[in-house]
């Protein structure tokens, strides 16, 4: 039996549950929608979402000086 799911790679309402008003009534969100952790763990297995977050955090730490330098040019405008 095939199932249809909606997928959203991130939850803009985090730490609250995904609750987009346009989705209410169209989907049974807990059963038919995979958001953030549910999606990434479905694709990559248990813990994949946390691993992904850890990778982004580490990249942000390592690239912080470069990121700050890039955005500094917009501060005076």
Backbone torsions as a table, in degrees:
resi	resn	phi	psi	omega
1	UNK	NA	128.6	179.2
2	UNK	-88.2	147.9	176.2
3	UNK	-125.2	147.5	175.7
4	UNK	-107.0	134.9	178.5
5	UNK	-130.8	152.4	169.7
6	UNK	-101.0	143.1	-178.1
7	UNK	-125.4	135.9	173.8
8	UNK	-132.4	123.3	-172.0
9	UNK	-72.9	-14.7	177.2
10	UNK	-148.4	160.3	-179.7
11	UNK	-113.4	106.1	-179.3
12	UNK	-68.0	-10.8	-179.3
13	UNK	-98.2	1.2	-178.8
14	UNK	-49.9	133.0	13.5
15	UNK	-88.8	2.2	177.1
16	UNK	-76.6	158.2	177.2
17	UNK	-64.3	154.0	176.1
18	UNK	-59.9	129.8	-174.1
19	UNK	-150.3	49.3	-179.4
20	UNK	-67.3	125.0	-175.1
21	UNK	-61.6	-30.6	-179.6
22	UNK	-71.8	-16.8	179.7
23	UNK	-90.4	-23.9	-177.5
24	UNK	-62.8	131.7	-179.6
25	UNK	90.8	-26.0	178.6
26	UNK	-86.0	-34.9	-176.1
27	UNK	-133.7	151.1	167.1
28	UNK	-85.8	91.8	-168.0
29	UNK	-52.9	-47.6	-179.4
30	UNK	-62.9	-27.2	-176.4
31	UNK	-100.3	-28.5	-171.2
32	UNK	-114.2	-3.4	-176.4
33	UNK	-126.4	126.2	174.0
34	UNK	-101.4	121.3	-178.2
35	UNK	-123.9	133.1	173.6
36	UNK	49.8	-107.4	-173.8
37	UNK	-56.8	-42.3	179.9
38	UNK	-61.7	-41.2	-179.8
39	UNK	-65.9	-54.5	-173.7
40	UNK	-68.0	-34.2	175.8
41	UNK	-72.1	-30.7	174.8
42	UNK	-65.2	-43.4	-178.8
43	UNK	-72.8	-47.3	-170.6
44	UNK	-108.4	-0.1	-178.1
45	UNK	93.4	169.5	-178.0
46	UNK	-54.8	131.7	177.8
47	UNK	90.0	-6.2	-177.7
48	UNK	-62.0	-38.9	-179.4
49	UNK	-62.7	-46.3	179.9
50	UNK	-64.7	-39.1	176.8
51	UNK	-59.8	-42.0	179.3
52	UNK	-63.5	-44.9	177.5
53	UNK	-60.9	-41.7	179.1
54	UNK	-61.9	-40.1	178.6
55	UNK	-63.1	-43.9	178.9
56	UNK	-65.5	-38.8	178.1
57	UNK	-63.4	-45.9	-179.7
58	UNK	-63.2	-42.0	177.6
59	UNK	-62.1	-40.9	178.3
60	UNK	-62.8	-40.1	178.4
61	UNK	-64.7	-47.2	-177.4
62	UNK	-68.3	-34.4	-176.0
63	UNK	-97.7	5.2	-176.5
64	UNK	-51.5	-48.3	-179.9
65	UNK	-59.9	-42.4	179.9
66	UNK	-66.1	-40.6	178.8
67	UNK	-65.0	-46.4	178.7
68	UNK	-60.2	-42.0	179.8
69	UNK	-62.8	-42.2	-179.7
70	UNK	-62.7	-47.5	-175.9
71	UNK	-77.8	-16.4	178.5
72	UNK	-59.8	-32.4	-178.4
73	UNK	-68.4	-13.7	-179.7
74	UNK	-97.5	-8.2	-174.9
75	UNK	-68.0	-31.3	-175.4
76	UNK	-94.6	11.4	-177.8
77	UNK	-105.9	NA	NA
